[in-house]
Amino acid sequence: MDRKTEGKRRGTTWIWILAVSAVIIALLYWEQTALLYVLGTVGVSALLLVVAMADLSHAKKPIAAAPVPADDAAALGSGIDVIAPAAPRTTFGARTGKKRRT
């Protein structure tokens, strides 16, 4: 998108914001709360419909890249070719053979 189109969209957005604000302020001034409730309900319903109809399954998916190898600077500096596997994780609270003092 070029800058000219982006500027037009930004201007159009501000015009819509100002117009809707003016309508809401006018309805508040003339105490038309019933109409404000109806417009609010219709607005929220329209927003929910837009979200419900959004096609999120066809969004751009990231390209699956090859896994990045681990950065083992110590192994590279000492001339070791093979990176040692990570230590297995234990669950929280698991005892490793140490007995409790009583």
C-alpha positions as CSV (number, residue, x, y, z in Angstrom):
1,M,0.0,0.0,0.0
2,D,1.5,3.3,-1.0
3,R,1.5,6.5,1.2
4,K,-1.2,8.2,-0.8
5,T,-3.7,5.4,-0.3
6,E,-2.8,5.2,3.4
7,G,-3.3,9.0,3.8
8,K,-6.8,8.8,2.2
9,R,-7.8,5.9,4.4
10,R,-6.6,7.7,7.5
11,G,-8.6,10.8,6.5
12,T,-11.7,8.8,5.8
13,T,-11.4,7.1,9.2
14,W,-11.2,10.5,11.0
15,I,-14.2,11.7,9.0
16,W,-16.2,8.7,10.2
17,I,-15.1,9.1,13.8
18,L,-16.1,12.8,13.8
19,A,-19.4,12.1,12.1
20,V,-20.4,9.3,14.5
21,S,-19.3,11.4,17.5
22,A,-21.4,14.3,16.3
23,V,-24.5,12.0,16.0
24,I,-24.0,10.6,19.4
25,I,-23.4,14.0,21.0
26,A,-26.6,15.3,19.3
27,L,-28.6,12.4,20.5
28,L,-27.4,12.9,24.0
29,Y,-28.2,16.6,23.8
30,W,-31.8,16.0,22.7
31,E,-32.1,13.1,25.3
32,Q,-32.8,10.4,22.7
33,T,-31.6,7.6,24.9
34,A,-34.0,5.0,23.4
35,L,-32.4,5.6,20.0
36,L,-28.9,5.4,21.4
37,Y,-29.8,2.0,22.9
38,V,-31.1,0.7,19.6
39,L,-28.0,2.1,17.7
40,G,-25.7,0.6,20.3
41,T,-27.4,-2.8,20.1
42,V,-27.3,-2.8,16.2
43,G,-23.6,-1.7,16.3
44,V,-22.5,-4.5,18.6
45,S,-24.5,-7.0,16.6
46,A,-22.9,-5.9,13.4
47,L,-19.5,-6.1,15.0
48,L,-20.2,-9.7,16.2
49,L,-21.4,-10.7,12.7
50,V,-18.2,-9.3,11.1
51,V,-16.1,-11.3,13.6
52,A,-18.2,-14.4,13.1
53,M,-17.9,-14.2,9.3
54,A,-14.1,-13.5,9.4
55,D,-12.3,-16.1,7.3
56,L,-9.5,-16.8,9.7
57,S,-8.7,-20.3,8.3
58,H,-7.3,-18.8,5.1
59,A,-5.1,-16.2,6.7
60,K,-1.5,-16.2,5.7
61,K,0.3,-19.1,7.3
62,P,4.0,-18.8,8.2
63,I,6.3,-20.8,6.0
64,A,7.5,-23.8,8.0
65,A,11.3,-23.3,8.2
66,A,13.9,-25.9,9.1
67,P,14.5,-25.9,12.9
68,V,17.3,-23.5,13.9
69,P,20.2,-25.4,15.4
70,A,21.1,-24.6,19.0
71,D,23.8,-22.0,19.5
72,D,26.5,-23.8,21.5
73,A,29.4,-21.3,21.5
74,A,31.3,-23.3,24.1
75,A,31.3,-26.5,21.9
76,L,32.3,-24.5,18.9
77,G,35.2,-22.8,20.7
78,S,36.5,-26.1,22.1
79,G,36.3,-27.9,18.8
80,I,33.5,-30.3,19.9
81,D,31.4,-31.3,16.8
82,V,28.4,-32.8,18.5
83,I,26.1,-30.8,20.7
84,A,25.0,-32.8,23.8
85,P,21.3,-33.3,24.2
86,A,19.5,-31.4,26.8
87,A,18.9,-33.0,30.2
88,P,15.5,-34.6,30.6
89,R,13.0,-32.4,32.4
90,T,11.5,-33.7,35.6
91,T,8.1,-32.7,36.9
92,F,7.7,-30.2,39.7
93,G,7.9,-31.8,43.1
94,A,9.5,-35.0,42.0
95,R,12.1,-36.4,44.3
96,T,15.5,-37.4,42.9
97,G,16.4,-39.9,45.4
98,K,17.3,-37.5,48.3
99,K,15.6,-38.4,51.5
100,R,14.0,-35.8,53.8
101,R,15.6,-35.0,57.0
102,T,13.2,-35.7,59.9
